[in-house]
Amino acid sequence: MIETADLWLLLPLLLATGAFAGVLAGLLGVGGGIVIVPILFHLFTGFGVDTGLAMPLAVGTSLSTIVFTSLVSARNHYAKGGVDMALVRAWVLPVLIGVVIGSLAPSVIDGAKVKTVFGIMLVLVSLHMLASSQWKLELLSRLPPRPVQFLLAVGVGGLSALLGIGGGTLVVPLLTLCAFPIHRAVSTASVFGFVISVPATLVYIGNGWQVADLPALSTGYVNWAAFSILVPMTMWLAPVGVRLAYRLNVPQLKRVFAVFLCIIGLKMALV
């Protein structure tokens, strides 16, 4: 179990994690959770936290950081008129239904199985990232009928809450596959990141309230030591990533990062 003294050893690792997640979020448009969850999982297990406890703790902590980063992002995108509010209104209820299902799932699904699902998701995201860096991917010319959208929105909310990722990781690829303009997809996804993370964080706190052997400075499945370091770092360095995006070869970086994600995903899914 992680004691208070161990948190000082975690400090430089958490600072590096926050910096890495922030820069990547700005540079490649990926949600911080896709980086934060696997790194937190390995940090927690490295300090002796059981796998079954480390995964929901990593997920809950990741979701708590997304509350603030997505709020700032959503406000900026809304101010610039990039958010499709009609889609937000249509999807918000099914997304919230999915969030409740996904947030409660760890209480009946073993953390090791969640780790495997997260690994598979990382592999799929990395394959999509590789393909989209090379070709324009569109399966449909417009969004599917409302009943299908409802089911997709439930799935987005459920998987995001289960795996501790912001809406962007799933919403952006889903919308762009339906010929949604990329900038509008990113802007709209930022709102769903906030819609998903707030209730999901509360449920993760409640689910872990009575759990024994939690690390120091934890409330339920949220570790506030990690939260207090990750949030400022991600919010501070995301603009740095945005500036770098205009100077570097982003498609090439996407391909490199996709390979990195695929390796992490295979490790989490198979080991």
N, C-alpha and C positions, 0 to 999 in steps of 0.2 A: 504494500500500500504506500502511496506517495504521502510523505509527511511534509510539514511546512518547510523544514530545512531543505528538502529535495527541490522545492520550487525555485530556489536560487540557482540550482544546477540547470533547471529547465529554462531559466530566463533567456540566455543567449539563443537557445534553440527556438524558443517561441518568437523572439524578435526576428530571427532569420525567416521563420515560417510566415509571419505577418508581412514582412518585406517582400518575400517571394510571391505570396498570394496577391498582394496589392499591385505589384508591377505587372503580373500576368493578367490581372483583371482589367487593367487599363490598356495593356499592350495587345492582348488577344481577344478581349471581350468575354473571357470565361469567368464564371462565378468563383469566388474565393473558396467556397466549400469543396470544390473538386480537388483542391490542393490541401486545404486545412484538414479535412477528415482523415485521409490516409496518413498524413504526417502526425497528427495528434494520436491516432490509433497506435502508431509505432512508438511514439514517445511514451504513451501511457503503459503499453505492454513492456517497453524497455525498462520502466521503473517498477515493474512487478505487478501491475494491474492485470487481473484475469481478462482473457480475451472476451468472454461473455459480458463483462462490465465495461471494458475499454471501448467497445464499438458504440454502444448507446451514449456513452460519455463523450466520445469524439463527435458524434452526430449532434447531440444536444448543444454542446459548446459551439460547434460550427453554426448551427441555426441561430444561436443568440448573437453571434457577431454579424450575421446577415441582416438582422433587424435594422441596425444603424447604417451599414453600408448601402443597403437597398433603399432605405429612406432617403438618403442624400442623393443617390443616383436617380430615384424616381422623381424627386422634386425638380432636379435639373432637367430631366427629359420632359416632364410635364410643362415646365415653364417655356420650353422651346417648341411645344406643340407636337411632340413626336409620339405621344401615347394615344393608342386607339381606344378611346373610352367606351365605345360601343362594344368592343370585344371584351374589355375588362368587365363591364356590366353583365355580359352574357356568360362569362366564365367564372365569375367570382364565387357563386354559390357551389357549383360542382367542384371547383378547386378546394374550397373549404371543407366540403364533404370528404374529399380525398385526403386532405391534411389530417382530419380526425382519425380516419382509418389508418393512415401511414404512421401517425404519431403513437397510436395505441398498439401497433403491430409488435414493437420490440418487447412488450410485456408478455407476448405469447410466442414470439419467434426468438430462438437462441441467437445471441450476438454473433456467434461464428457464422451462422447462416446469413445474417445481414452483411457480414464482411464479404462473403462469397458473392452476394447479389451486387454489392458495391463494386467489386472487382469486375464483374461481367459488364456492369454499366460503364465503367471506365474504358474497357476495351471497345465497346460500341461507340462511345463518344469519340475515342481516338480515331477509329476507322472513319467516322463521319467527318472529323476534322481533316484527316488526310485527303479524303475524297473532295471535300468542299474547297480545299486549298488549290485543287487542280481543275475542278469542273464546277459548273453551275448546276446544282442539284434541285430539280423540281419534279415532284411526282404528280401533282395536281395543279390545275390552272387557277383554282380558288379553294377556299376553305370548304370542307365537306358539310353535309346537312347538319342542322342543329342537334339531332339526337346523337350523331357520331361525335360532334364537338363536345357534347356533354360528357360522354364516356372518356374522351381524350383528356378533358380538363380534370376529371376525377383521377385519372391515371397520373397526370402531371403532379397534382397536389399530393397524392399518395406516395409516389416514388420520391418526390422532393423531401417530404417530411420523414420518410423512412431512412433516407440516405444522407440527409443533412446538407443538401445542395440548394442553391437559390433557383428560382424559376428559370433563369436564363439558360442553364445547362440543357434543359429539356424543351422549354418553350421556343427558344430561338431556332433550333434545328427543325422543330415541328412546324412552325409557321413558315419558315423559308422553303420547306418542302412543298408547301401549298401556295407558292408564288407570292408570299408576303414580302414586301420590301424589307431589306435587311435592317435598315436604320429604324424603321417603325417596329420591327420585331424586337430589336434590342430594347427600345424605349418601353414598349408594352411589357416585356418580360421583367423589367426592373420593378414595375408595380406589383407583379405577381410574386416577386421575391419578398417584398414586404408583407403581402397578404398571407403568404405561406409561413414565413419565419416567426411572426408574432404569436399566433395560436400554437404553432408547433413547439416553440420554446416553452410556453406555459405548460403544455401537456408533458413535455420531457421533464420539466421540474417536478410536476406532480407525480409522474410515474416513478421517479427515482427518490422520492421524498423519504421513504422508509428503508431504502437499500443500505445495507451495511458495507463497510470497507471502501467507501468512497474516498477519493483523495482529499486532502485538506483544502479548505476554501471552496467547497462544492455545495451547491443546493440542488438536490436531485441530480439529474444527469447534465448539469451545467457547471463547469469549473470556472469560477470567477477570476482566478489568477491568470488562466489562459485568455479569458475574455478581455481582461483589462490591458493585456499586452497586444493582442491581435488586432483589436478594433482600431486603436490609434495608428498602428503601423500600416494596416491595409488602407485606411482612409487617407493617410499622409502620402503613401507611395503610389496609389492608383493614378493620380494626375501625372506622375513621372512616367508611368507606363504609357499613358495617352500621348505624351510628348515624344516618347521613343517610337511610337507607332508611325510617326510621320518621318522618321529618320532611318528606320531599319527595314530590312526585307521581311515584311510580316508573313507572306505566304511560306517562305522558307522556314521562319521561326515556328510557324504553326505545324509544319511537318516534323520538325525536331521535337517539339513539345508533344505532338501526337504519339510519336514513338516512345517518349518518356512515359506518357500516360498509359500506353499499352503495356509496357513492362511492369509498371506498378499494379495495373489492373490484373494482369495474369498472376502476379505474385499473391495478391489478396484473394483471388478466386481459387487458386490451386494449392497454396501453402497453408 
